[in-house]
Amino acid sequence: MNVCGPDENSALYLPTALHLAARYGLRELTTRLLDLPDARYASAVPNCDGQYPEDLARVAQRGSLVAVLENFREVVSLILLIRLIRR
């Protein structure tokens, strides 16, 4: 369901560079963006349709990119869990 309107290149549909890279299957850019310090925040931001970067990659049929993005989010989740346990 597209509640963003007709423009799939808008800032609402692609709120971060990570969303843009995922949407267009830019694997090299995606992996470089995931190396940046705030990547965990960008990966957790939904667009106006509630889609995360891996969802946009899935819609664009970029299977290997979906796996990279899902693995990243899983690793971030595990790191946060470990930090909570250590407190």
C-alpha positions in Angstrom: 0.0 0.0 0.0 1.5 3.3 -1.1 0.5 6.2 1.2 3.5 8.2 0.1 1.8 9.6 -3.0 2.9 9.1 -6.6 6.5 10.0 -6.3 8.6 7.1 -5.2 11.7 9.3 -5.2 10.4 11.6 -2.5 12.1 12.2 0.8 9.1 10.5 2.5 9.5 7.3 0.4 13.4 7.4 0.6 14.1 9.1 4.0 17.8 8.0 4.1 20.6 7.3 1.8 20.4 3.7 2.9 16.7 3.5 1.7 17.8 5.0 -1.7 20.7 2.5 -2.1 18.5 -0.4 -1.2 15.6 0.7 -3.5 17.9 0.8 -6.5 20.0 -2.2 -5.7 23.3 -0.3 -5.1 25.1 -3.0 -3.2 28.5 -1.2 -2.9 26.9 2.0 -1.7 24.7 0.0 0.7 27.7 -1.8 2.3 29.6 1.5 2.6 26.6 3.1 4.3 26.4 0.2 6.7 30.0 0.9 7.8 29.1 4.4 9.0 28.5 5.0 12.7 24.8 5.9 12.5 23.9 3.0 10.1 21.9 1.3 12.9 19.6 4.3 13.1 19.2 4.6 9.3 18.3 0.9 9.1 15.6 1.3 11.7 13.8 4.2 10.1 10.6 3.2 8.2 9.5 5.2 5.2 6.0 6.7 4.8 4.7 3.2 3.9 6.4 1.6 6.9 9.1 0.0 4.8 12.6 -0.4 6.0 15.6 -0.6 3.6 15.5 -4.4 3.4 11.8 -4.2 2.4 12.6 -1.8 -0.4 15.4 -4.1 -1.6 12.9 -7.1 -1.4 10.3 -5.2 -3.5 13.0 -4.4 -6.1 13.9 -8.1 -6.1 17.5 -7.6 -4.9 17.8 -10.9 -2.9 21.5 -10.7 -2.0 21.0 -7.1 -0.8 18.1 -8.1 1.3 20.3 -10.7 3.0 23.0 -8.1 3.7 20.5 -5.7 5.2 18.7 -8.4 7.3 22.0 -9.7 8.6 23.1 -6.2 9.6 19.9 -5.6 11.6 20.3 -9.0 13.3 23.9 -8.2 14.3 22.8 -4.8 15.6 20.0 -6.5 17.6 22.5 -9.0 19.1 24.9 -6.2 20.1 22.2 -4.3 21.8 21.1 -7.4 23.6 24.6 -8.1 24.8 25.0 -4.5 26.1 21.7 -4.9 28.0 22.8 -8.2 29.6 26.2 -6.7 30.7 24.5 -3.9 32.6 
